[in-house]
Amino acid sequence: MRRSMLFLPGNSPNLLVNAACLGADAVIFDLEDAVSPAEKDAARILVRSTMGHMDFCGCETIVRINAVDTPYWQLDIDAVLPEGPGLLMVPKAGTAEDVRTVEAYVTRQEARLGLASGAVGLMPLIETALGVENAFAIATCSPRVRALFLGAEDLTADLQCRRTKEGREIAYARSRLVMAARAAGVEVYDTPFTDVNDDEGARSDALTAKSLGFTGKAAISPRHLAAINEVFSPTAEEIDYAYEVMEAIAAAQRQGKGAVALRGKMIDAPIVARARRTIATAQALGLGREEQV
């Protein structure tokens, strides 16, 4: 599961070698914005070597390649694909065709390398007004698309507005991406909170993202990861209630009852679905009960 994802510059060996112990569920090795053109080749080699020789102890590896309108993205894929990244992040994804271009190249390279077809997923990074408006088309353009990701810094530049901590300027984009991703049946991740010294602001921003329906949130600083992980993990109270819901449903079925009430409230299908998700998340985090519900 991915509650938190941490961006790491692809040209920073000290950060890369510590990727597995920084507290993120997934790390994003950045070959794009964090790396100058003069360092692209060295960063590819460093990221490839790190992925090939390190044990990430269950921490998922994601690689942000360069955009398809640059001369770098194919070289990025050539370098990291043999090392089996969980996902490739496709930046500046404005249209479905941008993503299909990457998909086609990855498919050809998998065949050339003798890799299992379709094993590597894509996470389009939506960071332009065009991308926001095309979010559903992007989310549904390929079975490789596993998630959408909102990039607020470039988006606000494209919108010609100021990026603020409160985030009112990206409210529409956040809601639009969540709606598109959920309609497409893929996950969706929120943009990082970029003030690395504001821990309370980072937690508040994560709470906002969760309230809107995001699956998780990215960070650019390890110090924000604990708050993100906490916010996107179910509380003990939520876990207990989820099990109560499932136990009430099971008891009603044994008794042949059609209607079920718990704590004075009728239990309907959406509540059951939410309880199942809570239990699944708790079990993935090792917080669930031993019995299967």
C-alpha positions in Angstrom: 0.0 0.0 0.0 1.1 3.6 -0.5 0.1 6.0 2.2 3.2 8.0 1.6 5.6 8.5 -1.2 9.0 10.4 -0.9 10.7 12.1 -3.7 14.4 11.6 -3.8 16.7 13.3 -6.3 18.3 10.8 -8.7 21.7 12.4 -8.4 21.9 12.3 -4.6 23.7 9.1 -3.5 23.5 9.8 0.2 19.7 9.9 0.0 19.3 7.0 -2.4 21.2 4.6 -0.3 19.0 5.4 2.7 15.8 5.2 0.8 14.5 2.1 2.6 14.8 3.5 6.1 13.3 6.9 5.7 9.8 5.8 6.6 7.9 6.1 3.3 5.8 3.3 1.8 7.3 4.2 -1.6 10.2 6.2 -2.8 10.2 8.2 -6.1 13.6 8.3 -7.7 13.5 11.6 -9.6 15.2 11.8 -12.9 13.3 14.9 -14.0 13.1 18.2 -12.2 15.6 17.4 -9.5 18.4 16.7 -12.1 20.0 19.2 -14.3 20.5 18.3 -18.0 24.3 18.0 -17.4 23.7 15.3 -14.7 21.0 13.2 -16.4 23.3 10.4 -17.5 25.0 10.1 -14.1 21.7 10.1 -12.3 20.3 7.3 -14.5 23.4 5.2 -13.7 23.1 6.0 -10.0 19.4 5.1 -9.8 19.8 1.9 -11.8 22.7 0.8 -9.6 20.8 1.6 -6.5 17.8 -0.3 -7.6 19.9 -3.3 -8.7 22.0 -3.6 -5.6 19.9 -2.5 -2.6 17.3 -4.3 -0.6 14.4 -1.8 -0.1 12.8 -4.0 2.6 9.3 -3.8 1.1 9.5 -0.1 0.2 8.2 0.3 -3.3 10.4 1.9 -5.9 8.9 4.4 -8.4 10.9 6.3 -11.0 9.9 9.7 -12.3 11.2 9.8 -15.9 11.5 12.9 -18.0 8.6 14.2 -20.1 7.9 12.9 -23.6 8.7 16.2 -25.2 12.4 15.9 -24.0 15.2 13.8 -25.4 15.7 12.0 -22.1 12.6 9.9 -21.3 13.5 6.8 -23.5 17.0 6.7 -22.0 15.4 6.8 -18.5 13.3 3.8 -19.3 16.1 1.9 -20.9 18.2 2.4 -17.8 15.7 1.5 -15.1 13.3 -1.0 -16.7 15.5 -4.0 -16.2 15.6 -3.3 -12.5 11.8 -3.7 -12.2 10.4 -0.5 -10.8 6.9 -0.7 -9.4 5.8 2.3 -11.4 7.1 4.8 -13.8 5.8 8.3 -13.1 5.0 10.1 -16.4 5.4 13.9 -15.9 3.6 16.7 -17.8 0.9 14.2 -18.8 -1.5 16.5 -20.7 -3.3 14.0 -22.9 -4.0 10.3 -23.2 -1.6 10.2 -26.1 1.3 11.3 -23.9 0.7 8.2 -21.7 0.1 5.9 -24.7 3.5 7.0 -26.1 5.2 5.8 -23.0 3.2 2.7 -22.8 4.1 1.7 -26.3 7.8 2.2 -25.7 7.7 0.3 -22.4 5.9 -2.6 -24.1 8.6 -2.8 -26.9 11.4 -2.7 -24.3 9.8 -5.4 -22.2 9.7 -7.7 -25.2 13.2 -6.8 -26.2 14.5 -7.6 -22.7 12.4 -10.7 -22.3 10.4 -9.2 -19.3 6.9 -10.1 -18.4 4.5 -7.8 -20.5 2.6 -5.3 -18.4 4.5 -5.8 -15.2 5.5 -2.2 -14.9 2.7 0.3 -14.2 2.4 3.9 -15.1 1.5 6.9 -12.8 0.7 9.9 -14.9 1.7 13.2 -13.2 -1.1 15.7 -13.8 0.5 19.2 -13.5 -1.1 21.3 -16.3 -4.6 22.7 -16.9 -4.8 20.5 -19.9 -4.0 17.4 -17.9 -6.6 18.3 -15.3 -9.3 18.6 -17.9 -8.2 15.3 -19.5 -7.8 13.4 -16.2 -10.4 10.7 -16.9 -9.2 10.1 -20.4 -5.6 9.8 -19.1 -6.8 7.5 -16.3 -8.5 5.1 -18.7 -6.2 5.2 -21.7 -4.1 2.1 -20.7 -4.3 -0.9 -18.4 -0.8 0.1 -17.2 -2.2 3.3 -15.6 -2.4 2.3 -11.9 -2.8 5.8 -10.4 -3.0 9.5 -11.0 -0.8 12.0 -9.2 -1.4 15.7 -8.8 1.6 18.1 -9.2 0.6 21.5 -7.8 3.7 23.5 -8.3 3.8 23.3 -12.1 0.0 23.4 -12.2 -0.3 26.7 -10.4 2.4 28.2 -12.7 0.3 27.0 -15.7 -2.8 28.6 -14.1 -0.9 31.8 -13.5 -1.7 31.9 -9.8 0.3 31.8 -6.6 0.8 28.5 -4.7 -0.4 28.9 -1.1 -0.3 26.7 2.0 -4.1 26.8 2.2 -4.4 25.3 -1.3 -7.6 27.1 -2.4 -6.1 27.5 -5.8 -5.9 23.8 -6.4 -9.2 22.8 -4.8 -10.8 22.2 -8.2 -7.9 20.2 -9.5 -7.8 18.0 -6.4 -11.5 17.2 -6.6 -11.3 16.6 -10.4 -8.4 14.2 -10.1 -10.1 12.2 -7.3 -13.3 12.0 -9.3 -11.6 10.9 -12.5 -9.4 8.3 -10.7 -12.3 6.8 -8.7 -14.5 6.6 -11.8 -11.6 4.9 -13.6 -10.9 2.5 -10.8 -7.3 3.6 -10.1 -5.6 5.2 -7.1 -4.9 8.9 -6.7 -2.2 10.7 -4.8 -1.9 14.3 -3.6 0.9 16.8 -4.2 3.6 17.4 -1.6 3.4 20.1 1.0 6.5 22.0 0.2 7.3 24.0 3.4 9.6 21.5 4.9 9.8 23.3 8.2 6.0 23.5 8.8 5.1 20.1 10.3 1.6 21.2 11.4 0.9 22.6 8.0 1.9 19.3 6.4 -0.4 17.3 8.7 -3.3 19.7 8.0 -2.7 19.4 4.3 -2.7 15.6 4.5 -6.0 15.7 6.4 -7.5 17.8 3.6 -6.2 15.3 1.0 -7.7 12.4 2.9 -11.0 14.2 3.3 -11.2 14.6 -0.5 -10.7 10.9 -1.2 -7.0 10.7 -2.0 -5.3 7.3 -1.5 -2.2 8.9 -0.1 0.2 11.8 -0.3 3.7 12.5 -1.5 6.4 14.4 0.4 9.7 16.1 -0.4 11.0 15.8 3.2 11.3 12.7 5.3 10.1 14.8 8.4 6.6 14.9 6.9 6.3 11.1 6.4 5.2 10.3 10.0 2.2 12.7 9.8 1.2 11.4 6.4 1.4 7.8 7.4 -0.7 8.6 10.5 -3.4 10.5 8.6 -3.8 7.8 6.0 -3.8 4.9 8.5 -7.1 3.9 10.2 -7.4 4.8 13.8 -8.0 2.1 16.5 -11.6 3.4 16.8 -12.2 3.2 13.0 -10.8 -0.4 13.0 -13.0 -1.5 15.9 -16.1 0.0 14.3 -15.3 -1.7 10.9 -15.1 -5.1 12.7 -18.4 -4.3 14.5 -20.0 -3.6 11.2 -18.9 -6.8 9.7 -19.9 -8.8 12.8 -23.3 -7.2 12.7 -23.7 -8.1 9.1 -22.6 -11.7 9.7 -25.0 -12.0 12.7 -27.9 -10.7 10.7 -27.2 -13.2 7.9 -27.2 -16.0 10.4 -30.5 -14.9 11.7 -32.0 -14.3 8.3 -32.5 -10.6 8.8 -32.5 -8.2 5.9 -32.1 -4.9 7.8 -29.2 -4.4 10.1 -28.7 -1.6 12.7 -25.6 -0.7 14.7 -25.3 2.0 17.3 -28.8 3.3 16.3 -27.9 3.6 12.6 -28.8 1.4 9.7 -26.0 -0.4 8.0 -26.2 0.0 4.3 -23.9 -1.1 1.4 -21.7 2.0 1.5 -21.0 1.6 5.2 -20.1 -2.1 4.6 -17.8 -1.2 1.7 -16.0 1.4 3.8 -15.6 -1.1 6.7 -14.1 -3.7 4.3 -11.6 -1.1 3.0 -10.7 -0.1 6.6 -10.1 -3.8 7.6 -8.1 -4.4 4.5 -5.9 -1.4 5.2 -5.5 -2.4 8.8 -4.5 -5.9 7.9 -1.9 -4.6 5.4 -0.4 -2.5 8.1 -0.5 -5.4 10.6 -3.2 -3.7 12.7 -6.0 -6.1 11.9 -7.3 -9.0 13.9 -6.2 -12.5 13.2 -9.6 -13.7 12.1 -10.7 -12.9 8.5 -13.9 -11.0 8.1 
